[in-house]
C-alpha cells in the first residue's frame, strides 16, 4: 500500500507543492478557456476545448518535468519540443483557399501557439505573466480583429 501512495503523491510531497500544482493547473484551465471563449465567439475551429487543453497540457508537461527534477537544460529542450509540436497542430488549421494566394487559419494557428506559451508560462510559475499574455491575446484577437474587419469592409466598399 505504501508503494501505491508514493506513486500517487510523487511530486506532491507536501501541502505547499500540492497547492502550487492545483493553482497552476486551475490557472492554465482558466486562462486557456478565456482565449478559447473568444475563439468560440468568433466561430473558429480551435475553440474552447482546444485552447483549454493546449494550455493545461503544456502547463502539465512543465509541472511534471519540474517535479521530476529536470534541469533547466532539460526544461529548455522540453519547451522546444512543445513549440515544435504545437506548430504541427497549428499547421493542421491552415488552409489554402482557391487558386489565389488566399490562406485561412493563420490566426487560429497563432492563437493555439499563444495558448501554449500561456501554458508554459503557468507551468514555470509565472502566472502573472501568463495573465498578461492572455490579456494581450484577447486584445489582439478581439480588438485588432474588429479593426481589421472594418478596414476590409471599407476596402470592399470602395
N, C-alpha and C positions, 0 to 999 in steps of 0.2 A: 504494500500500500504506500510506503514511503517513496518508492520509485515513481509511482503514478503521480503523487503530489508534487514531487520535484519536477517532473516533466510538465505538469500543468502550470507551475509557477515559475519556471525558468525565465529569467529576465524581469521578473516581478518579485524581487527578493524582499521588498518591504512596502509599506503603505505609500511611502513617498514615490517610489518607482511606479507602483500601480496607479496612483493618482495622476502622475505625469503622462503615462501611456493613455489613460482614459481621456484626459483633457486634450491631448494631441489628436487622438482618433476622432473625438467629437468635433474638434475644431476643423479637422480636414473634411469631415462629413458636412458640416455647416457651410464652410467656405466653398467646397465643390458644388454643393446644392445651390448656393446663391448664383454662381456662374451658370449652372445648369438650368435654373429657372429663367434666367434671361434668354438662354438659347431656346428653351421651350416657348417662351413668349414670342420669339422671333420665328417660331416653327422650323427650327433647324434639326437636322437628323441627330446630331450629337447633343442631346438634351440633358435633362435632369439626371437620369440614371447613369449615363455615360460619364458626364463630368464628375459626378459624385464618386463613382467607382474609380476613376482615374486618380482623383485627389486622395481618396482613402488608401488606395493601393500603393501609390508612391510613398505616402507617409508611412504606411505599414512596413514597406521594404526598408526604409531608412531606420525606423524604430527597431526592427528585428536585427538588422545588421549592427546597429549601435549596441544593442543589449547583448549581442553575441561577442562583443569586444573587437569588432572590425576596426582596423587602424584608419587614420584619416586618408591614407593612400587607398585602402580598400573601399572606403566610402566614396572617394573620388571616382574610382572605377565603376562602382555601382551606379552613381549618378550619371556617368557617361552612358552606361547601358540603358538606364531609364530613358534618357533623352533620345537615344537611338530607337528604342522600342516604340516610344510614343510617336516618333516620326513615321513608323510603319502604320500605326493606327490612323494618323492624320492623312497619310497618302491614300488610304482607302476611302477617304471622304472627298477627295478631289476628283472632279470630272471635267473632261474637255467636252464642251457642248458645241455641236455643229462643225462646219468646215472652217469657220473663222477662228480667231485666237481667243475665243470666249471660254474662260475657265471658271468653274463654280466650286465652292467648297474650301477655298483657301482660308477664309476667316474661321470656318468651323475647325479646320486642321490646326490653325494657330490657337484657337480657344482651348482645344484639347491639350496642346503643348503648354499653354499658360497654366491650365489647371494642374498639370503635372508639376510645374515649377512651384505652384502654391503648395502642393502636397509635399514636395521635397523640403520646402521651407518649414512647413509644420513639423515634419519628421525630424528635422535638425533642431527643433525647439525655438525657432524664431517665428512664433505665432503672430506677433505684431507686424512683422514684415509681410507675412502671408496675408494678413488682413488688408494691408496697404496694397498688395498685389491684386487682391480681389476687387478692391475699390477701383483701382486703375483699369482692371479688365472690364468692369461694369461701365465705366466712363467711356472706354474705347468702343465696346460692343454696342452700347445703347445710344449714348450721346453722339459720338462720332459717326455711328451708323445712321442716325437720323439726319445729320448734316450732309452726309454722303448721299442719302436718298433724295433730299431736297435739291442738291446740286445736279444729280442725274435727271430729276424731273424737269428742272429748269432747262437743262441741255436738250431734252427731248422736245420741250415746248417751243424751242427756237426754230 
